Structure formats: C-alpha cells, structure tokens
Amino acid sequence: MFVRMADRISFSLNDEAVALGDVSPMTTLLDWLRDLRGLKGTKEGCAEGDCGACTVVLERADSAGGVRREAINACIALLGQIDGVGVRTVEGLEGADGAPHPVQLALAEGGGTQCGFCTPGFVMTAFAFAAGGEEPDLEIIHDALAGNLCRCTGYRPIVEAMARIAGAPVEPPQVLPARADSAVFDGTFFAPRTLDALLEQRAAHPDAVLLAGGTDLGLLASRARKPPASAIHVAHVPELRVIRPAKQQITIGAAVTYAEAMPTLIGLYPGLKTYLARLGSRQIRTLGTIGGNIGTASPIGDMPPVLLALETSLRLASVRGARDLPLDQFFLGYRRTALAPDEVIESLTMPVLWPHEVFFCDKLSKRRDQDISSVAGAYRLRIRDGRIEDARVAFGGMAAIPRRAAGVEAALKDHPFTEDTFEAAALALAQDFQPIDDWRGSGAYRLSAAGNLLRRLYWRIAEPRRALDLDAL
C-alpha cells in the first residue's frame, strides 16, 4: 500500500513507491531519472520540451475510477510537480513473462528505430497513445507524434507501428498514489491542495513564482539551469481545476490543462480545433494550463488573443477577497499585469457564441508544429442582414502585449459585410500596431500578414471553399 510521507515528494515510479526528502523539488524529473536514479533510457535532446527524447508517461486517477496515462516532457517537469502521481519510463514497460512490451515490438519489428537516440521517447508516446484507446487515424497519429523529433527522418515506419498498436490493452499500474494534503518541500516548494491554503501561502510568499504546468517556467531549471528560488504549485487546488459550462458562458479554472479543456472549448468554439492542435505538443498540453499562459503575459502567447476576442473575464483571488477583471485590462506592459503581489488567477469566464456570431483564429509561425507564434489573430463577428453588428479582434506578436485592434474593430463594426469593409479593416491595422523586427519576422511582415489574415477572414465567412483554396497557396 502506498503511504505518503509528510513533506517528502512521494510518487510511484514504474510501479514502485518513491519518497524523496533529500532532493531539491526544483530538480527536473529528467535529471533525477538519469543522474540520481540511473534510468538512462530517457534522453535529453533539447532541454526545452521540443524534441520529445525525454518523454515519459504520467499516470493519474481519473474521475471514472480508472487511470489516465499522458505523455509529458521530463526535461521541463520539476520533481515537486510529480508529487502524488505516477511516472512510467521506458524501463517500466514489460510484456508477458518479461518479454518486450507490444509497443516496443511494434516499433522494432516495423523498422521504427534507426540511430535509437529518440526511440525511447517515441516508445513512451506510443504507449500513451495505445493507453488512450484512440483510433488508428492518420490525423490523430500525427497529432500524437507532433512532440517527438526523429533525427533520422524515419517517420513512416513509426506511424505504421502506431497504427498497429492503436487501442492495444494496457495493464493498470500496480501502485498509484492518492492525492495528499497540502505540503511544503525543502522549505521552498509549496504544494497547496485547497484555495485557502493557496491564498495564505501567496500572501506569505509574494515573491514565489506561481507554478501551474511549468511548460514555460520549467525552462529556468532545464535550459538556463537557474531554477526559481521558491514556487507555489497551484495544479492540485480543486477550485482552480473546474470546467463549468452554463447556458450563456463557460468558466474554466486557471489550473485546467489544455488537454482537459480542449474537448469543451472545441465543442463551444469549433474554430479552435486546428489552432489548439498547434499549441505545443501533447506533452506540452498534458501539463500546460490556460491560466499559466495568461499569467506569463508573453506578447506571443497563443491563448491571450483568442481569449481577448472571446471577451474573457478573469476572477482574481487573494486573502482580501476576489475581484473580476476583463482580460483586456489585465495586460499592462511587457510581462507586466494587473495581478497584485498577493493575488492568483482563480478562473476565467467567457460567453458562448451568440446567434449570428462567427469565430475564427490563426497562428503564423516558422514551422507548423512546436513553434512560437510570429503572429496570432482571433476574430469574433456578429453578422446579421448583411451587416456587421459587432466585432472583437485581437492579435499577439504585434505589440508588447496581446491586444485588441481598436481601429480594425471600428472599421468592421456597423459596416456592411463586404470585401471592401475587410480591406479597410486590413489597412486600419497600421493605426493599431507598430510591430518590431525580430528573428521571428520583421514588423513589415507582421503588418502585411495580419492584414492578409483579415482579408482571408472575409472569404472564410462568405465563401468557405475559396478560403480553403487560399490556405493551399
């Protein structure tokens, strides 16, 4: 039976109970696995969650009493985040009577291994895919593999192996830790399990970083080798983990992961399907949270333009109480927000689409998968009787903060739904933004590209088939 020891980082590793009291909670899971546990199968390729060589599988109880298995990047996950869950590495896979696991056999027999460096990561991604019971659909397989890089370009046999093991039975873990009470690890890593505990710790430690999924902050420990001095991990606070749909709006807790939120979001806003599939990889979406993407206040974060266009409001909480703030008042400057030192983002609420409303969003980047936006745009329009009654348009990558395009909105609102109206809106971008030059794109490119996105938006609504043709250009 798994027993959690107070103030120790406790989890299961390949069906073995582990309790750590002498390791910094800011150590990356990858470093601990390789250097302190001697499990060398998990590799370090990029140290920033891009290549997938470090992929392991997180095992957690689901609401139905089963086990949810999801791939994560061990290179940017901190040990403190792993408390109370299960971890499986490539060494923890085994078939009947000690034979190789069916996933390993499928890759080996199908020629899905070449130099072998990336192979353990592919194996663990395939294991999570099989455990999820997904169909052997090529689009789904490619989505599952988007976070794994094969340096030998051997993707065809890997894809074929994935198709072979789709839906293969996966045995439940022998040990799965139960959720524990609030804890403090090493005096620097706070792991609250209630909202009250979180707010008390935030008030007492205003300089500690708020850590949700760690897909951004984890880089401080992995790539920069300068982990934060202290952190408050919010991922286990129930009030921050809600998904609460209602008739006119949806409320999502700040610590809900992308993987958890995607089915609901895509159901309410179908225009998000392709966009969210390009938001990181499955490994990133397993841990990454919407609240974290807002809190980092990056001008090139993927979700803020979407949330601005959807008229999102934030619930900010502290020991002093809670307040609601429109998202377009949250971003104050580059990496600066309206969040007080003792506050946390508790949740975000956005209205559902009204009748006659349409919503689309775009992401432009140097490569399709696993890349940061050069320009991100989101557009919500209400069109009735050939006239645009309302418009909310927002962009990322165009200014020091993600921001609504007031001039564009004015050029659209109360104007006829015509190609000329959208041409005027595209020209109005220069009034709203003066983007900078950087390695992701010049300012001139950003303005031109954003304008063309608006021009294409007209065809997306007026003639969807023509818009698809434009995508192929």
N, C-alpha and C positions, 0 to 999 in steps of 0.2 A: 504494500500500500504506500502511496506517495504521501509523505509528510513534509509540509513546508516549514523550514526553519526560519525563525524571526530574523529579519534584517539580512538575510542571505538571498542571493539571486538563485532562485530554485526553478528548475525546468526539467524536462526529460530530453535526453539525447539518445537517439536510436534505441528507444525503449529502456533506457537506464536513467534512474533518478539522479539528478545532479544538484548539489547545493554549494554555492561559492560564497565564501566570506572573505577571501584574501586576494580578490582580483578587482581592479577598478571597474565600476559599471560603465565607464566611458570607453573601455576596450571594445574594439569592433569584434563582432562574432567571428569574422574570418580570422583575425589574428589569434583569438583564443583557440579556435579549432585547430589551426595549423601549428602554432608555436607552443601552446600550453597543453593541448590535448593530443597532439601528434597525428591528427587526421589530415593527411596531406592531399587527399583526393580533391578537396575544394580548392580552387586556384584563385590567385589574384591576377587579373588581366589589366584592368583599367583603374581600379580603386575609386570609381565614381558611379558605379551602378549602371554602366552602359553595355558591357560586353557579355555578361552572364556567366563567365567562367566560375564565379563564386556562388552560383545558385544552390541554395538548399531549400528544403520544404518546411514550412511552418505548419504545425498540427494543432488545431484548436477545436474545442467542442462547439457544435452549432446548436441553434435553438431547437432543432428536432431531436436532439439526443445523440446525434451522430458525430462524425469528425470531419472537419473541413480542412483540406490539405491545399496549400497555396505556395507557389514559388516566391522566394524573396532573394534579394541581393545581400549576401552575408558581409560584403565589404563595407556597406554603409549602415548596417544594423548594429546598434550598441547592445552590449550584454544586458544592461538594465532594462532594455525593451523586451527581452526574451523571458523575463520572469513570468512564471505562471502558464507557460505554453509548452509545446513540444517542438523539437527540432530533429529533422532527419537529414543526414548527409548520404553521399553515395556509398559510404561504408556500411550504412544501415539498411541497404537493400539486400534481400536474400530470397531466393526461390525455395521450392520444396527440397527438403533434405540437404540444405546448404548449397544447392545449385545456384547459378546466376539468376537474377530476377528476370521475369519475362521482358521487361523494358530493356534491360541490358542485352538480352539475347536478340531482341528485335533489331537493335542498333548494330550489334556485331555481325549478325548473320546477313543483314541487308547492306553491309558495306558503309554504315553510317559513321565510321570512325576513320580518321586519317592520321594526322600527327598526334591526336589524342589529348592535347592540352585542354581544349574546350569540351571534350567529351563528357566529363562528369557533370558539367553544368547542363548540357543537353539531356543527359540521363535524368537529372532531377526535374527538369522542366517537363519531360515526357511522363515521368512518374506522377507529377501533379495533374497533368492533362488526363491521364488514364483514371486517376482517382476522382476527377470531376465528372466522369461519365459522359463526356461530350462526344458529339458525333464526329466521324472522320471526314468532316467537310474541309475543303482546302482553305477557305477563308478563315475558319476557326483555327486550323492548324498553323497557318501563317501568323495569326494574331498571337497564338501561344508561343511561337518561336521568335517573335519580334525582339525579345530582350536577350537573345543569345547570338553571338557572333562566331561564325566558323571562319577561321583564317585561311583554311584550305579550300573554301568555297564549295564544300560538299553538301549542299542543302538538299538535293533531290533524294538521295537515299535516306536522309534524316526525316524528310517529310513522309516518305513511304513507310518508314518504321513507325512514325507517329500514327499513321492511318491503321497500321496493323494492330497497335495496342490500344486503340480508342475503346473506352468502356471496359477494359480488362479488369477483372476483380482485384481489389487491393485490400489486404488484410488490415483490420484496425490495429492501432498501436497497443502494446501491452501496458504501457504506462502513459497516463495523460493527467497532468497536474490540474488541480481545481483552482479556481480563482481565489486569491488570498486577500487579506485586509491590506489597508494602506501600509507602506513600508518606506524606510529610508536606507539606502545602500551607501556605505562608505561616507556617510555624512554629507554627500554631495548630490546624490541622485534620489529625488523624491518621487514616490510612486503612489499617489493618492488613488483611492477607489470610491470616493464619494465627492460630490460637488463641494460640500462644506470643507472637507479636508483640502481639496484643491485650492479653494479661495483663501483658507487660512495660511497655507504654505506660500501662496503667491504674495500675500500681504507681508509675510515674514521674510521672504526672499525675492524682492522685486528685481534683483539683478540676475537671477537664474533664468536661463533660456527656457521657453516653453517648447517642449518636445512632443510632437504627435507621432507622425510616421518616421521622421528623421531622414527622409529621402533628400532633403536639402542640407539640414544641419549635420547629417552623418558625414558629409564631405570634410567637415572640420577635423574629424578623427581619422578618416581614411586617407584622403589626399594631402591635406595640409598638415596632418599629424599634430594638430593643436586643438584637442577636444575642449568643449566648454568647461569652465571651472565648476559649474553646477547646473543642474537641469531639473525641471519638473515635468514628468512624463504624464500626459493627460489622456492617453489612449484607453485607459480602463475605467474612466469615470462614466457611469451609466447615463447621466444627463447629457453628456456630450456625444452619446452614441445612438441617439434616437433618429428614426426616419418616420415622420408623422405627416402623412398626406391628409388633406382636407378637401372640401369641395372647391374652395377658391384659392387655396395656396398649399405649399409644401414646406415643411420645416425639417431641416437636416442638421443634426448635431455636428459640431466643429471637428470631432474626432472620428466621424464616419469615414471609412476609407473609400477611395474611388471604386474599388471592386464591389463594395457593398452598395454604394449609391447608384451605380450605373444602370441597373435594371429599372429602377424607379425614375431616374432622370430621363432616360431614353424613352420610356413609356409616356412621360408627360411632354417631352420636347424632342420629337423624333430627329430634329436637325442636329442633335448632339451625337448621334450614333457614330459617324465617321470621325468626328472631332475627338471624342473621348478615346476611341481606339488608338489615336495617335498621341495621346497624352501619356508619355513614358511607355513602359512595357508592363506586362502582367506583374513582373517582380516589383516594379515601382508602384503600381496601382494596388497591390496587396497591402502595403503599409502606408502609402501616401494618402493624405487627407485633404479635403476641400478647405477646412479651416486653416490648415498649415499653409496652403497655397496663398490664402488671403493674408495671413499673419506675416509672412516673409516680405510682403509688399514689393515684390520684384516687378519692375515695369514690363517684363517679358513673361510673367506667369501666365499659364494657359487659361485658368478659370476666371480671373477677375473681369476681363472684357465680357465674357458670357454672363456673369452674374450682374454686371452693371446694366447690360441690355435687358435683363430679365427683372430689373427693378428690385434687387435684393436688399433686404434689411438685416442688420446684424443684431443679435442680443449679446451685449457685453455685460459680464457679471463680475462683482467683487464683494468683499465683506460689507461694503457700504450699500449694496443693493444691485439691481440690474437696470440697464437702460437699453433702449432700442435706437439704433443709428442707421440711417440709409448708407448703403455701401459707398455711394458717390461722395459722402462726406468723411469717409474713413481714411483715404489716402491723402496725406498732407504734403509729401515731397518724396524725393528719392529715398526709399527704405524707411520713411517716416509715416507713422499712422496716428490716429486719434486715440489709440488704446492707452489708457493710463497705466502707470507702473504696477498698480495692484489689480489690474483687470485681466480677464481672459475672454476669448471669444467662446461663448457657450453654444450658439447655434446661428443658423442663417435661414431666413424665410423669404420665399419668392412666390408671386402669384402664378397660377396656371395661365395658360394662354386663353384669352377671351375669344368669343366668336369673331370671325373675320380677321383674326391675327395670324401672322406667319412669323416664323423664327428660323434664322439660318446663322451659321458661324463658319469661319475659315481660319486655317493655320497655314502660314507660309514659312518654310524652313529649308535649310540647305539640303537635307535629306528627309525622306518621308518619315521614317521611324526613328525613335530615340533621339530627337533633336529639339533644341530650344527654338522658340519662335523668332523669326525675323519680324514678322507682322502677324498679329492675331486680331480678327474682327468678329463682331457679333451684332446682329441686327434683328430687331423686333418691330414689325409694322402692323398697324391695323388699317385694313383697306376695305372700303365699302362704297358701292355705287361708283366705282372708277375714281375714287378719291382717297388719298392717304390721310386718315383721321388722326393718327398718332404715330410717332417714330421714336425709338430709342436705339441709338447706335453707339458702340464703344469699341475702342481699339487698344491693343497692347503693342509695345515696341515702337511707339510713335512719340513718346514723351517720357519724362522722368517718372511718371506714374501711369498706371492704366487709367484711361479717362474717356468719358463720353465726348462725342463730337457734336458740340452745340450748333455749330454752323451747318453741319450736314443735316442734323435733325430739323433745323429751321427751313432748310431748302426742301425737305421732304414733306414736313407736316403741313396739312391744309392745302396741298398741291395735287394736281391730277396725277393719276398713276400712268405716267408716260415715260418713254425713253428720255425725252428732254429733261424731265424733272430729275432723273437719276444722273444725267450728265451734269446738271447744275450742282447736285449734291457732291459729285466727284470733284468738281472744281472748288467747292467750298472747303475741302479738306485743308487747303493751304492756309485758310483762316484759323483753323483749329490747331494745327500741329506744325512744328518746325523740327522734324526728327534729325537726330545726329547721324554722323557716319561712324560705323564700327565694322568689325570683321564679319558681322552677320549681314551687312548690307549698308549701302550709302543712304543718306537722307533722301536724296532724289529718287532712289529706287523705292524706298518705303512709301513715299507720297504717290508715286506712279502706280505701284502695286495695289495700295489701298484704294486708289481711285478706280482701278480696273475691277477690284472686288465689288465695288458699289455698282459699276456698270453691269457686271455679270449678275448681280442680285436682281436687277430688273428682269433679265431673261429667265432666271430661276423661277420667278413667280409667273411671268407672262407666258413663257414657252419653255417648260422644263426640259423638253427634248433638246432644244437648241443649247440650253445651258450645259447639258451633258456633253454635247459636241465641243463646247468651249473648253471643258475640262480636259479634253484629249489633246488640245493644242500644245 
